[in-house]
Structures are given as C-alpha cells and as structure tokens.
Amino acid sequence: MKRVHFIAIGGSAMHNLAIALQRQGMEVEGSDDEIFEPSRTRLLNLGLLPRQMGWHPEDITPDLDAVILGMHARADNPELLRAQELGLPIYSFPAYIYEQTRNKTRVVIGGSHGKTTITSMIIHVLRQTGEEFDYLVGAQLEGFDCMVRLSPKSKVAVIEGDEYLSSALEPIPKFHLYRPNIALISGIAWDHINVFKTYESYVDQFSRFIGMIEDGGKLVYCAEDPEVVKLALQHQDREDVAQIPYGVPPHVIRDGTTYLRTAGGEVALRIFGRHNLMNLEGARHVCHQLGIGDREFHAAIATFTGASKRLEKVAEHGRKVVFKDFAHSPSKLKATVEAVREQFPGRPLTACMELHTFSSLSDNFLDHYAGSLDGPDRAVVFYDPHAVELKRLPPIPPERIRAAFGRKDLEVVTSPIALMGAVRRGGDGEGVLLMMSSGHFGGLDLAALAEAFIA
C-alpha cells in the first residue's frame, strides 16, 4: 500500500497508526470533526493534521489503496459512503492490524483491567533484550514516541486487545479480530454497559476471545480471578491450546520499595501493588513463551517505571506524594486504593475519582461502586454535569452518589475549582493523594493540583 486515508484520524490509537504508516514511507492523510491533545499537536508536527475539521467526501478518490475507519465515525459518514461507492478496501483499526501481522506470532493481551500495563511490560522487556517486534499499546511509554509499530522485519506482534467495538461496519470487540497465537486474560469486571447490556453478554466476549486462539496456541490467565478461571475450565476441551495460570509472585515491601523474591535473589521494582505484581507475573509467562528466561526478564523489568496514568507518580516532597491512575471501574478503584495503602502504611490517604464513562454515570450501574472507596481516609467523587449531558443521561444528585458508594462522608464535587479546594484540605505534614479517572477531571491541571496538595 502506498496511499492510506484515515476517517477519524484523531483517536488515540488511530493517530498513532497514522504516524507508524507514515514512517514506513506511505502517503497518509485523514479527517476528523474534532481532535484533542496530544493527538492534535503530534499530527500537526508531522504534517498529518487535517487542513480543516469535518468530513470531505471529495478527498476520497479512486487512487487510495485503503481507508481505515475509526470507531468515532458513524455508518452514514459521508467519506465512508463515498469509499463504499468507489469500492475501496475499508478496514477497521484492528482489522488492519491483523492484516499486517497475520504471518507473525500475535500476542494479544485482554482483560477488563491491567491489559495496558501487561502489554507495556512485555514491550519493555522485549526492547531491553534487543528483540525485533511489532506492538500496539494504549498508553504512552517512557522512551517510546509512538505507540504503534509495524515492521516487515519482525516476527512477533504484541497487541493490547480492547473489548470495545471495532467500527460502525464491524460492531464487534476489537480483540475478536486479532486471532492470537498467545492470549492473556488479566481479569473480568463488567464494563461498557452501553454496548453489553448484561454481565453475561460481557463475559461471553472473553469466552469467544479464547475460542479464537489459533491452533497450537497458548492461554495465559489470572488464576486469582474466579470468572477467568471459570472460562478457562470451560475451554479445557481444546487440547491443542495450552493453559498457563498465574498469580501474585513472592515479594516483600521494605521502606516503600517492593522486592521480588526470585531464585536469583531479590529484585527491586519501581512499581508496586498486588495487581501490578500479578500483571508482572502474567507478562513473565508470556515472555517465557517468546523464549525469554527469568534472568533476562527480571533484569529488564527492574527498570520498568509503569505506563502513563497507571499508578504514575505526579509529585513527591518529603512525606507527601501524589499519584494518578486510570482506574474507574469498581474493582480497579478498590485494588488501586489497596495497593497505595499497602505501599504507604500509616500515611493519611485521600482518594479522588471521576465518574466519566457511560457506565459510571448510568444510574443502573452506580450501585456496583458500593464499598469501592471504603479504604481511604478521605474520599472525593468528581463528575462534570456537562459530560452527563453529552452522554444524554439524566442528572445525578450528590445524595444518590453517596448512597451508591455507601459512604456518608463522601465528598461529591462537580467543578474543578471545588475539587481543588477539596484537595487543599488534605491535611498537613504527610499524606498520599490518589487521583483516579479515565477522563480529565474537567480539564483540571493535575500538576497544579499536586502542588496544592503538597503545599
């Protein structure tokens, strides 16, 4: 392919793929009706930012080799209709990735939580060991300027397998299109309720994912998640697929640092928390399947600092520290709070989370958050009324949120200014602030927030 057009080029994964294809020497162009940072600046700097926002069917011409369709574009998108009229090859993002990696060993990491971190760990180790590989990951990693790479030289592709839908033309989970040789499932907790209306239908997507493992493949799975274990048992009749369970590896915490206990001695880590340790163990098993031994793995993972927004340290001064995390589902909130508690015992913990996703802002899902913020000394929930309007959901009274979380002293705020004020009341001397969201806290500057807490 020489010339490719992206419909909805501004998406996180889409703009990274556009950059990756440009680096291969392709002529890349695209369109979108709205593009946010950091996608906008990255596309601008590489000459890939659309000259004007909106959809322009006149730009869809017969000399295009392919059109890549983002999930943001609807079925009646005028550019898509024009591409169909011309009979051009049209791919969803995951379908295109599969086409480019179909002759390689595909490692696909799935799960309701942890998949970005596990994918990032594997990528980090492979890079440290000098392996040639393709990758797709949904978060920025230190030392990587593009989160998609496709190379004709590589024989392995490491892919973060999202369960959300692929495109308007392929309304099926993205990870159903990758057909893994090595699959990993980190855990299952109901999400995307706007698409998967019942818990059972959501779990079924992971069962189908297991069923799509290539003949002679491997299933690496978290043995501490009952739902995942149940699915693994249901698929034991596939004798050609080896099952490899994992859990929390032996470790110890001393003076705020977590050490792995290995056959070769203790290994100091730059990450912490029970879930991160399980993620690490899953990554280790995948790396084993790719021919990387424990000694190489542990030497590489000791320098892993984490993926962007995954228990990422924002600021620290004295006995005060601020973290941000992508956590937004009930199970992930609880796990993240427990991880920080375990790592910093005795320090007052203030936890702030944002109700941002369609699921979290839906009244019929709110009660799933019961008990998820019982752990911190202070708990604050932020939501943006404008986000509720955009999702066409009814307003949520603060008392409804308190009742759902089951915490009478829960502070509920609806503006960035109010959130800043709540954080300033975080106490004197020492403490930990944990900011959890898949959103942006209404555009609040987290660096300024961290400074307010520490000061």
C-alpha positions in Angstrom: 0.0 0.0 0.0 1.2 3.5 -0.8 -1.7 5.9 0.0 -4.0 5.5 3.0 -6.8 7.7 4.3 -7.9 7.7 7.9 -11.5 8.5 8.8 -11.4 9.8 12.4 -7.7 10.2 12.5 -7.6 12.0 15.8 -8.3 8.9 18.0 -5.6 7.7 20.4 -4.9 4.5 18.5 -5.8 5.9 15.1 -3.3 8.8 15.1 -0.5 6.5 16.4 -1.2 4.1 13.5 -1.2 7.0 11.0 2.3 8.1 12.3 3.5 4.5 12.1 2.4 4.1 8.5 4.0 7.5 7.6 7.3 6.2 9.0 7.0 3.2 6.7 7.0 5.6 3.8 3.3 5.6 3.0 1.4 8.7 2.0 -1.0 9.2 4.9 -3.9 11.7 5.1 -7.0 11.8 7.3 -10.1 13.6 8.6 -12.0 14.2 11.8 -14.6 16.5 13.2 -12.7 17.2 16.4 -9.2 16.5 17.5 -7.9 16.9 21.1 -4.4 17.0 22.6 -2.0 15.3 22.5 -3.2 13.9 19.1 -3.6 17.4 17.6 0.0 18.6 18.2 1.6 15.3 17.2 -0.3 15.2 13.9 0.4 18.9 13.3 4.2 18.4 13.8 4.2 15.6 11.3 2.1 17.3 8.7 -0.8 14.9 9.2 -3.3 17.3 10.8 -6.4 17.7 8.5 -6.4 21.1 6.8 -9.9 21.7 8.1 -12.2 19.8 10.5 -15.2 17.9 9.2 -15.9 15.2 6.6 -14.9 15.8 3.0 -16.1 13.1 0.6 -14.3 14.8 -2.3 -11.0 13.7 -0.6 -11.9 10.0 -1.1 -10.5 9.3 -4.5 -10.0 6.1 -6.6 -6.2 6.2 -6.2 -6.5 5.4 -2.4 -5.1 2.0 -1.6 -7.0 1.7 1.7 -9.4 3.5 4.0 -9.0 2.9 7.8 -12.2 3.6 9.7 -12.2 4.7 13.3 -14.9 3.8 15.8 -15.8 7.5 16.1 -17.1 7.6 12.5 -20.8 6.6 12.1 -22.2 4.3 9.4 -23.6 7.3 7.5 -20.3 9.2 7.5 -20.1 10.9 4.0 -16.5 9.9 3.5 -17.3 6.3 4.3 -20.3 6.3 1.9 -18.0 7.6 -0.8 -15.4 5.0 -0.2 -18.1 2.3 -0.4 -19.4 3.8 -3.6 -15.9 3.6 -5.1 -15.4 0.0 -3.9 -12.2 0.9 -1.9 -10.7 -1.5 0.6 -12.0 -0.4 4.0 -10.5 -1.7 7.3 -11.4 -1.1 10.9 -8.3 -0.3 13.0 -8.0 -3.9 14.4 -8.7 -5.5 11.1 -5.9 -3.5 9.5 -3.5 -4.5 12.4 -4.4 -8.2 11.8 -3.8 -7.9 8.1 -0.3 -6.5 8.7 0.6 -9.2 11.3 -1.2 -12.3 10.0 2.1 -14.1 9.3 3.6 -13.2 12.7 3.2 -14.6 16.2 0.5 -12.5 17.7 0.4 -11.9 21.4 -2.9 -10.4 22.5 -3.5 -9.1 26.0 -7.1 -8.9 27.1 -9.0 -8.1 30.3 -11.1 -5.5 31.9 -8.1 -4.1 33.7 -4.4 -4.5 33.6 -4.1 -5.1 29.9 -2.3 -1.8 29.1 0.2 -2.4 31.9 0.9 -6.0 30.9 1.3 -5.1 27.3 3.7 -2.3 28.3 5.7 -4.7 30.5 6.2 -7.2 27.6 7.1 -4.4 25.2 9.6 -3.0 27.7 11.3 -6.4 28.2 11.4 -7.2 24.5 13.0 -3.8 23.8 15.6 -4.3 26.6 16.5 -7.7 25.3 17.0 -6.3 21.7 14.2 -8.2 20.1 12.6 -7.0 16.8 8.8 -6.8 17.2 5.6 -5.0 16.3 3.4 -3.5 19.0 0.2 -1.7 19.8 -0.4 -0.3 23.3 -3.0 2.2 24.5 -0.7 4.3 26.8 2.4 6.4 26.4 5.6 4.6 27.5 8.8 6.2 28.5 11.3 6.0 25.7 8.7 5.5 23.0 7.4 8.3 20.9 4.7 6.3 19.0 2.6 3.6 20.5 2.1 1.6 17.3 4.9 -0.1 15.3 4.7 -2.3 12.3 7.8 -3.6 10.6 8.3 -6.1 7.8 11.4 -7.5 9.6 9.6 -8.5 12.8 8.2 -12.0 13.5 6.3 -11.1 16.7 3.4 -8.6 17.3 2.4 -7.6 20.9 -1.2 -6.2 20.9 -3.3 -4.7 23.6 -6.7 -6.3 23.0 -9.6 -3.9 23.7 -13.0 -5.4 24.1 -14.8 -2.3 22.9 -16.3 -2.3 19.4 -14.2 -2.0 16.3 -16.1 0.3 13.9 -19.6 1.1 12.6 -19.0 -1.6 9.9 -17.6 -4.2 12.3 -19.6 -3.7 15.6 -17.7 -6.5 17.4 -15.0 -6.3 20.1 -11.6 -5.3 18.7 -9.8 -8.3 20.3 -12.1 -10.7 18.3 -10.3 -9.6 15.1 -6.7 -10.3 16.2 -6.8 -14.1 16.4 -4.0 -14.6 18.9 -1.3 -17.3 19.0 -0.6 -16.3 22.6 -3.6 -14.8 24.5 -3.7 -13.5 28.1 -6.7 -12.6 30.2 -6.0 -10.5 33.3 -9.4 -10.3 34.8 -13.1 -9.6 34.1 -15.3 -6.9 35.6 -18.4 -5.6 33.8 -17.8 -2.6 31.7 -19.1 -0.8 28.6 -22.7 -1.4 29.7 -23.9 0.9 26.8 -22.9 -2.0 24.5 -23.0 -5.1 26.7 -26.3 -4.7 28.4 -25.9 -7.7 30.8 -22.9 -9.0 32.7 -23.4 -12.4 31.0 -23.1 -10.8 27.5 -19.9 -9.0 28.6 -18.3 -12.2 29.9 -19.3 -14.0 26.7 -17.0 -11.7 24.7 -14.0 -13.1 26.6 -15.2 -16.7 26.1 -15.3 -16.0 22.3 -11.8 -14.5 22.5 -10.5 -17.7 24.0 -12.3 -19.6 21.2 -10.4 -17.6 18.6 -6.9 -18.6 19.8 -5.1 -20.2 16.8 -4.5 -23.9 16.8 -1.5 -24.8 18.9 -1.8 -21.6 20.8 -1.4 -20.6 24.5 -3.8 -19.1 27.0 -2.1 -17.3 29.9 -4.7 -16.4 32.6 -5.0 -14.9 36.1 -5.8 -17.8 38.4 -7.0 -15.3 41.1 -10.0 -14.1 39.1 -12.9 -16.6 39.6 -14.6 -15.6 36.3 -11.5 -16.1 34.3 -10.8 -19.4 35.9 -14.4 -20.5 35.1 -13.8 -19.6 31.4 -10.5 -21.4 31.3 -12.2 -24.6 32.6 -15.0 -24.2 30.0 -12.4 -24.3 27.3 -10.3 -27.2 28.5 -11.7 -29.3 25.7 -9.4 -27.5 23.3 -6.4 -29.9 23.9 -4.4 -28.0 21.3 -4.3 -24.8 23.4 -2.1 -25.0 26.5 -3.4 -23.2 29.6 -0.9 -21.3 31.8 -2.3 -19.8 35.1 -0.6 -17.2 37.1 -1.0 -15.3 40.4 0.9 -13.0 42.8 4.6 -13.8 42.8 6.6 -13.9 46.1 7.6 -10.5 47.2 8.4 -8.2 50.2 7.9 -4.5 50.8 10.7 -2.5 52.6 10.9 1.2 53.1 8.4 2.0 50.3 10.0 -0.4 47.8 8.7 -3.7 46.6 11.2 -6.5 46.0 10.5 -9.7 44.0 11.8 -12.8 45.7 13.3 -14.9 42.9 15.7 -17.9 42.5 18.4 -15.5 41.6 17.8 -13.2 44.7 15.7 -10.2 45.4 14.8 -7.8 42.5 13.9 -4.2 43.4 10.9 -2.9 41.4 9.9 0.6 40.5 6.2 -0.4 40.6 4.0 -1.6 43.4 0.7 -3.1 44.3 -0.9 -6.5 44.2 -2.4 -6.0 40.8 0.8 -4.8 39.3 2.6 -7.8 40.7 0.0 -10.1 39.1 0.4 -8.1 35.8 4.2 -8.7 36.1 3.8 -12.4 36.6 1.5 -12.6 33.5 4.0 -10.7 31.5 6.7 -13.1 32.6 4.8 -16.1 31.4 4.2 -14.5 28.0 7.8 -13.7 27.7 8.7 -17.3 28.5 6.6 -18.3 25.5 8.6 -15.9 23.4 11.9 -17.5 24.6 12.9 -15.1 27.3 14.2 -16.6 30.5 13.7 -15.4 34.1 17.2 -13.8 34.4 16.7 -11.7 31.3 13.1 -10.9 32.3 13.9 -9.8 35.9 16.9 -7.7 34.7 14.6 -5.8 32.3 11.5 -5.5 34.5 13.6 -3.9 37.3 13.8 -0.7 35.1 10.1 -0.6 34.2 8.5 2.5 35.6 4.9 1.9 34.5 2.6 3.0 31.7 1.2 6.5 31.6 -1.5 7.1 34.2 -1.1 3.7 35.7 -0.1 4.5 39.3 2.0 7.2 37.8 3.8 9.4 40.3 2.9 13.1 39.7 4.8 14.7 42.5 6.6 14.0 45.8 8.0 16.1 48.5 9.0 14.9 52.0 6.3 12.6 53.3 3.7 13.7 50.7 3.2 12.1 47.4 0.6 12.3 44.5 -0.3 9.5 42.1 -2.7 9.4 39.1 -4.2 6.2 37.8 -6.6 5.2 35.0 -8.8 3.3 37.5 -12.5 3.9 37.0 -14.3 0.6 37.4 -15.4 -0.5 40.9 -12.9 -3.4 41.1 -10.0 -1.3 39.9 -10.7 1.5 42.3 -10.6 -0.9 45.2 -7.5 -2.6 44.0 -5.6 0.7 43.4 -6.6 2.1 46.8 -5.4 -1.2 48.5 -2.1 -1.0 46.6 -1.3 2.5 47.8 -2.4 1.6 51.3 0.0 -1.4 51.3 2.9 0.6 49.9 2.5 3.6 52.3 1.1 2.2 55.6 0.3 4.8 58.2 0.1 7.8 55.9 -3.3 9.5 55.5 -4.8 8.7 52.1 -7.0 11.0 50.1 -8.6 9.3 47.1 -10.4 11.2 44.3 -12.2 9.5 41.4 -14.1 10.8 38.5 -17.3 9.4 37.2 -16.6 9.8 33.5 -17.6 6.7 31.4 -21.1 6.0 30.2 -21.2 3.0 32.6 -20.1 5.0 35.7 -22.6 7.8 35.0 -25.5 5.4 34.5 -28.0 5.1 37.4 -28.4 1.4 36.9 -24.7 0.8 37.3 -23.9 3.2 40.2 -24.7 0.7 42.9 -21.8 -1.5 41.7 -19.5 1.1 43.3 -20.6 0.1 46.8 -17.6 -0.2 49.1 -15.1 0.6 46.4 -13.9 3.8 48.2 -14.1 2.5 51.8 -10.3 2.2 52.1 -9.1 5.8 52.0 -9.2 8.2 55.0 -10.9 10.8 52.7 -12.9 10.0 49.5 -13.9 12.5 46.9 -16.0 11.9 43.8 -16.0 14.3 40.9 -18.2 14.4 37.9 -18.8 17.0 35.2 -22.5 17.8 34.6 -21.6 18.6 31.0 -20.3 15.1 30.5 -23.6 13.7 31.7 -25.4 15.9 29.2 -23.2 14.8 26.3 -24.0 11.2 27.1 -27.7 12.1 27.2 -28.1 10.7 30.7 -30.2 12.2 33.5 -28.6 14.4 36.2 -27.1 12.6 39.2 -27.9 14.1 42.6 -25.0 14.0 45.1 -27.0 12.1 47.6 -27.5 9.3 45.0 -23.8 9.0 44.6 -23.2 8.9 48.3 -25.8 6.2 48.7 -24.3 4.1 45.8 -20.8 4.2 47.3 -22.2 3.5 50.7 -20.1 6.2 52.4 -21.9 9.1 54.3 -18.8 11.3 54.5 -18.1 11.0 50.7 -17.4 14.4 49.2 -19.1 15.0 45.9 -18.0 17.9 43.7 -18.9 19.0 40.2 -16.4 21.7 39.3 -12.6 21.7 39.0 -12.4 24.6 41.4 -14.4 22.7 44.1 -12.1 19.7 43.5 -9.0 21.9 44.0 -10.5 23.2 47.3 -11.2 19.6 48.5 -7.6 18.6 47.8 -6.2 21.6 49.6 -7.9 20.3 52.7 -5.8 17.1 52.5 -4.1 17.7 55.8 -0.7 18.8 57.0 2.7 17.1 57.4 2.3 13.8 55.4 -0.1 12.0 53.2 -0.9 10.4 49.8 -3.2 11.8 47.2 -4.6 9.3 44.6 -6.4 10.7 41.5 -8.3 8.1 39.6 -10.0 8.6 36.3 -10.2 7.6 32.6 -11.1 11.3 31.9 -9.5 14.7 32.7 -11.3 15.9 35.9 -13.0 18.7 33.8 -9.7 19.9 32.4 -8.0 20.4 35.8 -4.2 20.8 35.7 -3.0 17.8 37.7 0.4 19.4 38.2 -1.2 22.4 39.9 -3.5 20.1 41.9 -0.4 18.2 43.1 1.3 21.4 44.1 -1.8 22.5 46.0 -1.8 19.2 47.9 1.9 19.2 48.7 2.0 22.8 49.7 
